[in-house]
Amino acid sequence: MTSAEAPMTDDLKSALQSLLKAPGLSGFEAPVRSWLEDRWGPLADEIEVSRLGSLHARKRGAGEEPRPTVLLAAHMDTIGLMVSDVLDGWLRVTEVGGVDLRVLPGLRVIVHGREDRPGLVVQPPTDLRPPAGSNRTVPLPHLLVDLGLPAREVARLVRPGDPVSFGQEPVSLSDDLLAAPYLDNRASVAALTLCFEELQRREHPWDVIFAATTQEEETFAGARTSAFQIQPSLAVAVDVTFGASPGSPDHKTFALGKGLTNVMGPNLHPAVFAALRDAASRVEVPLVTEVTPRHSGTDAYALQTAREGIPTGLISIPLRYMHTPVELVSLGDIRRAGRLLAEFAAGLAPGFLTRITWE
């Protein structure tokens, strides 16, 4: 973190907006990793990049060696598009992660070729489509990206395999609500950063390792390999969950600005779930139980099943309009997540591991 950058704790909105502008499609995370290295480097006792590009930052504990280690992980990669072909000056694209095709036509994008260039996702006019499909969502193979450049210039600048990110700017809807692409999962990366800053002022017996993982949207490879390498005593993944909106089922969605979810299911360890619940109670962070009876669809699965198995918990931040360019989140919930994680990490007693069981 440079001297010109205030701690994220001081101005969360500005710092998060800066973080959101750093590209980082799944498998292409170098720009966002560089942003985080600048932020986390001054806070860490050790910092490294894994062989698959995940960022690990260790803050040593105050307990006697050998100290147990807790891994706090959030994926830094995002969904997006990738150039699959260059066709007479236009680009064909394929998806990276789960992109909702309904929101693509008319979308502003940034093509990361030999240089970053703005573009537009375009579709054939309705009157020029075959009658049978004129009113349906246009399949991705029939969408194009237009850079507005001559074909020869496009061929010089762009090659198949180049990533394409959403170009929507963050929009502040209120003092608390921010809309932007890639809040899944930059909201959780911001929460880890807030926790990291708070632990500079708090003593904690355990070593704490912060991990910004790669490739969660496609393979979970970052979390799986980081957990294998670090061998933490236990882990907590931080991700987003479905925020409530009109017409959404109450039992599957959660209100924005009202707190976080603590996920329970076979993918999570009941003792870690209980410890997170107790930490939330101590710092008065509202925490609702979210039930997932199967694979959680998050890094928590990869963390839990690394090596011989790692006791793992999952905290989620409610987010509306997931996997669209206008994801919406409460800044207050991000702050709550940072405070909860810091309390959890600082509250781990040296003998915690000897007391936990699955049942």
HUSULHU-V139217 format. One record per run of one state. SS is the DSSP state (~ for helix, > for strand, _ for the rest). FROM is the first residue (numbers start at 1). TO is the last residue. If there is no record, write none. Layout:
SS,FROM,TO ; SS,FROM,TO
This chain:
_,1,11 ; ~,12,20 ; _,21,24 ; >,25,25 ; _,26,29 ; ~,30,41 ; _,42,45 ; >,46,49 ; _,50,54 ; >,55,59 ; _,60,68 ; >,69,75 ; _,76,77 ; >,78,78 ; _,79,79 ; >,80,87 ; _,88,89 ; >,90,96 ; _,97,100 ; ~,101,103 ; _,104,107 ; >,108,112 ; _,113,115 ; >,116,122 ; _,123,125 ; ~,126,128 ; _,129,130 ; ~,131,133 ; _,134,139 ; ~,140,142 ; _,143,143 ; >,144,146 ; _,147,150 ; ~,151,157 ; _,158,162 ; >,163,166 ; _,167,170 ; >,171,172 ; _,173,176 ; >,177,180 ; _,181,182 ; ~,183,199 ; _,200,206 ; >,207,213 ; _,214,220 ; ~,221,230 ; _,231,233 ; >,234,243 ; _,244,249 ; ~,250,252 ; _,253,253 ; >,254,254 ; _,255,259 ; >,260,264 ; _,265,269 ; ~,270,282 ; _,283,286 ; >,287,291 ; _,292,298 ; ~,299,304 ; _,305,310 ; >,311,320 ; _,321,326 ; >,327,330 ; ~,331,346 ; _,347,351 ; ~,352,355 ; _,356,359
